[in-house]
């Protein structure tokens, strides 16, 4: 709030996209949603600064998967978010996996 940025990113829990730990991805996804609520509650300048949530969920783009869980949580909070970021990428995943996640998220974001 004090820096004066036009766009600020919500705190998120990032796991390397190539990690092989489904439980850790699940923890990170739900933690990101909890932290988003805390960021919105602490945000004191919503008319001056845009707070963007960051979509997490690993490479899971399956129907009802972790990316969908995160995206659904964001849609529930859409009235507070002026924009979104897609996170959890550029961690060594293939370009094919990268673009699958980007496409999936872009189609589902409000």
Backbone as CSV, one residue per row, in Angstrom:
resi,resn,N_x,N_y,N_z,CA_x,CA_y,CA_z,C_x,C_y,C_z
1,UNK,0.805,-1.202,0.000,0.000,0.000,0.000,0.847,1.264,0.000
2,UNK,1.951,1.244,0.681,2.751,2.453,0.847,3.682,2.752,-0.317
3,UNK,3.990,1.763,-1.132,4.939,1.974,-2.222,4.357,2.895,-3.295
4,UNK,3.072,2.811,-3.530,2.438,3.656,-4.526,2.345,3.028,-5.911
5,UNK,2.494,1.735,-6.007,2.385,1.057,-7.297,0.973,1.135,-7.838
6,UNK,0.858,1.154,-9.152,-0.455,1.115,-9.787,-1.050,-0.293,-9.741
7,UNK,-0.182,-1.288,-9.878,-0.603,-2.691,-9.837,0.229,-3.404,-8.779
8,UNK,-0.452,-4.098,-7.884,0.232,-4.909,-6.881,-0.302,-6.329,-6.977
9,UNK,0.555,-7.274,-6.708,0.195,-8.681,-6.819,-0.082,-9.244,-5.431
10,UNK,-1.123,-10.044,-5.341,-1.441,-10.716,-4.081,-0.352,-11.748,-3.773
11,UNK,-0.138,-11.986,-2.513,0.806,-13.009,-2.099,0.246,-14.376,-2.507
12,UNK,1.102,-15.203,-3.063,0.683,-16.544,-3.455,1.744,-17.545,-3.044
13,UNK,1.362,-18.801,-2.995,2.262,-19.886,-2.632,2.646,-20.598,-3.923
14,UNK,3.895,-20.443,-4.330,4.357,-20.969,-5.614,5.139,-22.260,-5.399
15,UNK,4.803,-23.248,-6.204,5.522,-24.522,-6.220,6.081,-24.690,-7.627
16,UNK,7.298,-25.159,-7.747,7.872,-25.390,-9.067,6.929,-26.275,-9.878
17,UNK,6.655,-25.865,-11.086,5.692,-26.593,-11.914,6.122,-28.024,-12.204
18,UNK,7.389,-28.326,-12.062,7.856,-29.683,-12.337,7.992,-30.526,-11.070
19,UNK,7.569,-29.986,-9.943,7.592,-30.763,-8.697,6.634,-31.944,-8.817
20,UNK,6.949,-33.019,-8.135,6.126,-34.230,-8.184,5.526,-34.477,-6.802
21,UNK,4.681,-33.536,-6.373,4.092,-33.617,-5.036,2.683,-33.035,-5.076
22,UNK,1.708,-33.873,-5.381,0.322,-33.409,-5.529,-0.204,-32.756,-4.254
23,UNK,0.183,-33.289,-3.117,-0.267,-32.714,-1.848,0.252,-31.287,-1.695
24,UNK,1.507,-31.061,-2.065,2.093,-29.727,-1.959,1.375,-28.737,-2.888
25,UNK,1.011,-29.173,-4.090,0.257,-28.313,-5.012,-1.119,-27.976,-4.430
26,UNK,-1.754,-28.955,-3.827,-3.063,-28.722,-3.221,-2.956,-27.717,-2.070
27,UNK,-1.984,-27.903,-1.218,-1.768,-26.972,-0.104,-1.539,-25.558,-0.647
28,UNK,-0.705,-25.436,-1.658,-0.380,-24.124,-2.224,-1.600,-23.457,-2.844
29,UNK,-2.434,-24.227,-3.514,-3.620,-23.662,-4.154,-4.582,-23.088,-3.118
30,UNK,-4.889,-23.853,-2.104,-5.815,-23.379,-1.069,-5.195,-22.268,-0.212
31,UNK,-3.891,-22.342,0.013,-3.213,-21.276,0.755,-3.263,-19.972,-0.046
32,UNK,-3.076,-20.053,-1.344,-3.152,-18.858,-2.198,-4.514,-18.195,-2.070
33,UNK,-5.582,-18.987,-2.036,-6.929,-18.414,-1.883,-7.108,-17.772,-0.508
34,UNK,-6.600,-18.419,0.535,-6.699,-17.822,1.878,-5.904,-16.523,1.953
35,UNK,-4.702,-16.542,1.390,-3.879,-15.339,1.399,-4.527,-14.219,0.581
36,UNK,-5.207,-14.580,-0.488,-5.889,-13.557,-1.285,-6.911,-12.824,-0.436
37,UNK,-7.678,-13.561,0.341,-8.658,-12.912,1.224,-7.966,-11.974,2.208
38,UNK,-6.838,-12.386,2.726,-6.096,-11.531,3.655,-5.543,-10.290,2.936
39,UNK,-5.100,-10.462,1.702,-4.603,-9.315,0.924,-5.726,-8.322,0.656
40,UNK,-6.888,-8.831,0.267,-8.030,-7.927,0.033,-8.390,-7.183,1.320
41,UNK,-8.379,-7.885,2.447,-8.725,-7.260,3.722,-7.712,-6.179,4.111
42,UNK,-6.453,-6.374,3.764,-5.406,-5.419,4.125,-5.252,-4.285,3.107
43,UNK,-5.865,-4.439,1.949,-5.700,-3.456,0.869,-6.410,-2.155,1.222
44,UNK,-5.644,-1.101,1.371,-6.193,0.174,1.835,-6.416,1.199,0.729
45,UNK,-5.950,0.913,-0.484,-6.056,1.902,-1.552,-6.627,1.297,-2.835
46,UNK,-7.783,0.642,-2.768,-8.311,-0.021,-3.965,-8.666,0.929,-5.108
47,UNK,-8.837,2.208,-4.823,-9.152,3.163,-5.888,-7.894,3.712,-6.539
48,UNK,-6.747,3.525,-5.886,-5.473,4.005,-6.418,-4.574,2.875,-6.910
49,UNK,-4.754,1.687,-6.337,-3.891,0.556,-6.646,-4.741,-0.653,-7.021
50,UNK,-4.327,-1.351,-8.050,-5.033,-2.543,-8.509,-4.356,-3.784,-7.946
51,UNK,-5.087,-4.545,-7.144,-4.564,-5.768,-6.527,-4.972,-6.960,-7.390
52,UNK,-3.980,-7.621,-7.977,-4.223,-8.747,-8.874,-3.951,-10.076,-8.157
53,UNK,-4.908,-10.985,-8.155,-4.650,-12.350,-7.691,-3.787,-13.088,-8.720
54,UNK,-3.079,-14.113,-8.259,-2.224,-14.916,-9.132,-2.728,-16.354,-9.107
55,UNK,-3.144,-16.857,-10.263,-3.689,-18.216,-10.372,-2.586,-19.237,-10.123
56,UNK,-2.849,-20.177,-9.225,-1.941,-21.285,-8.954,-2.664,-22.600,-9.247
57,UNK,-1.959,-23.707,-9.068,-2.559,-25.021,-9.296,-1.691,-25.955,-10.104
58,UNK,-0.440,-25.602,-10.255,0.472,-26.469,-10.992,0.071,-26.601,-12.449
59,UNK,0.364,-27.736,-13.025,0.041,-27.992,-14.428,-1.298,-28.698,-14.576
60,UNK,-2.051,-28.787,-13.490,-3.321,-29.512,-13.478,-4.432,-28.697,-14.134
61,UNK,-4.679,-28.990,-15.409,-5.759,-28.305,-16.131,-6.938,-29.249,-16.368
62,UNK,-6.983,-30.328,-15.599,-8.104,-31.264,-15.727,-9.384,-30.599,-15.210
63,UNK,-10.507,-31.081,-15.695,-11.783,-30.537,-15.245,-11.930,-30.780,-13.738
64,UNK,-12.139,-29.685,-12.984,-12.237,-29.786,-11.532,-10.898,-29.887,-10.837
65,UNK,-9.801,-29.765,-11.606,-8.453,-29.864,-11.056,-8.067,-28.618,-10.275
66,UNK,-6.818,-28.571,-9.868,-6.377,-27.493,-8.990,-6.440,-26.112,-9.641
67,UNK,-6.136,-26.010,-10.928,-6.291,-24.709,-11.598,-7.755,-24.291,-11.565
68,UNK,-8.659,-25.224,-11.803,-10.095,-24.903,-11.750,-10.527,-24.487,-10.354
69,UNK,-9.982,-25.119,-9.338,-10.296,-24.754,-7.955,-9.889,-23.304,-7.708
70,UNK,-8.680,-22.962,-8.114,-8.185,-21.603,-7.911,-9.016,-20.604,-8.717
71,UNK,-9.296,-20.919,-9.965,-10.084,-20.031,-10.823,-11.493,-19.830,-10.272
72,UNK,-12.102,-20.890,-9.759,-13.446,-20.764,-9.172,-13.407,-19.841,-7.960
73,UNK,-12.360,-19.969,-7.157,-12.208,-19.076,-6.012,-12.055,-17.632,-6.444
74,UNK,-11.353,-17.413,-7.533,-11.184,-16.045,-8.042,-12.502,-15.496,-8.574
75,UNK,-13.263,-16.322,-9.256,-14.561,-15.853,-9.770,-15.489,-15.451,-8.625
76,UNK,-15.403,-16.147,-7.497,-16.212,-15.788,-6.329,-15.821,-14.426,-5.757
77,UNK,-14.605,-13.994,-6.045,-14.082,-12.735,-5.513,-13.895,-11.685,-6.613
78,UNK,-14.483,-11.922,-7.759,-14.246,-11.093,-8.941,-14.554,-9.616,-8.723
79,UNK,-15.508,-9.308,-7.856,-15.864,-7.902,-7.619,-14.725,-7.117,-6.965
80,UNK,-13.727,-7.821,-6.443,-12.607,-7.152,-5.770,-11.343,-7.112,-6.625
81,UNK,-11.336,-7.850,-7.731,-10.118,-7.991,-8.525,-10.257,-7.280,-9.871
82,UNK,-9.429,-6.265,-10.115,-9.488,-5.566,-11.391,-8.758,-6.300,-12.519
83,UNK,-8.006,-7.323,-12.183,-7.266,-8.091,-13.173,-6.657,-9.307,-12.519
84,UNK,-6.007,-10.123,-13.320,-5.466,-11.391,-12.837,-4.097,-11.652,-13.436
85,UNK,-3.334,-12.495,-12.765,-2.063,-12.989,-13.285,-2.105,-14.511,-13.247
86,UNK,-1.382,-15.118,-14.158,-1.266,-16.578,-14.194,0.111,-16.919,-13.659
87,UNK,0.139,-17.627,-12.547,1.403,-17.933,-11.895,1.750,-19.401,-11.933
88,UNK,2.874,-19.710,-11.318,3.305,-21.089,-11.202,3.906,-21.654,-12.467
89,UNK,4.317,-20.789,-13.370,4.924,-21.247,-14.626,6.358,-20.738,-14.723
90,UNK,7.036,-21.093,-15.804,8.438,-20.745,-16.034,9.331,-21.415,-15.002
91,UNK,8.924,-22.612,-14.599,9.698,-23.374,-13.628,10.284,-24.635,-14.212
92,UNK,10.428,-24.678,-15.526,11.036,-25.837,-16.167,10.055,-26.720,-16.916
93,UNK,8.772,-26.348,-16.930,7.792,-27.143,-17.662,8.010,-26.999,-19.171
94,UNK,7.478,-27.934,-19.928,7.593,-27.851,-21.384,6.766,-26.676,-21.900
95,UNK,7.116,-26.192,-23.065,6.340,-25.099,-23.669,4.908,-25.555,-23.930
96,UNK,4.728,-26.815,-24.290,3.381,-27.341,-24.506,2.559,-27.267,-23.226
97,UNK,3.133,-27.689,-22.104,2.430,-27.595,-20.815,2.174,-26.134,-20.435
98,UNK,3.160,-25.288,-20.667,3.020,-23.860,-20.371,1.797,-23.288,-21.092
99,UNK,1.723,-23.527,-22.395,0.622,-22.948,-23.175,-0.720,-23.582,-22.852
100,UNK,-0.738,-24.842,-22.461,-1.998,-25.475,-22.028,-2.545,-24.769,-20.787
101,UNK,-1.661,-24.461,-19.851,-2.091,-23.772,-18.631,-2.565,-22.361,-18.950
102,UNK,-1.810,-21.635,-19.753,-2.194,-20.265,-20.116,-3.556,-20.267,-20.825
103,UNK,-3.724,-21.146,-21.786,-4.994,-21.222,-22.518,-6.149,-21.567,-21.580
104,UNK,-5.938,-22.547,-20.734,-6.974,-22.973,-19.787,-7.400,-21.819,-18.878
105,UNK,-6.412,-21.125,-18.330,-6.717,-20.022,-17.411,-7.402,-18.857,-18.129
106,UNK,-6.895,-18.502,-19.295,-7.488,-17.382,-20.037,-8.944,-17.650,-20.406
107,UNK,-9.259,-18.881,-20.732,-10.645,-19.224,-21.068,-11.563,-19.180,-19.857
108,UNK,-10.996,-19.363,-18.668,-11.829,-19.449,-17.458,-11.881,-18.163,-16.641
109,UNK,-10.949,-17.254,-16.890,-10.944,-16.009,-16.103,-12.104,-15.109,-16.522
110,UNK,-12.632,-14.365,-15.561,-13.744,-13.451,-15.873,-13.334,-12.361,-16.861
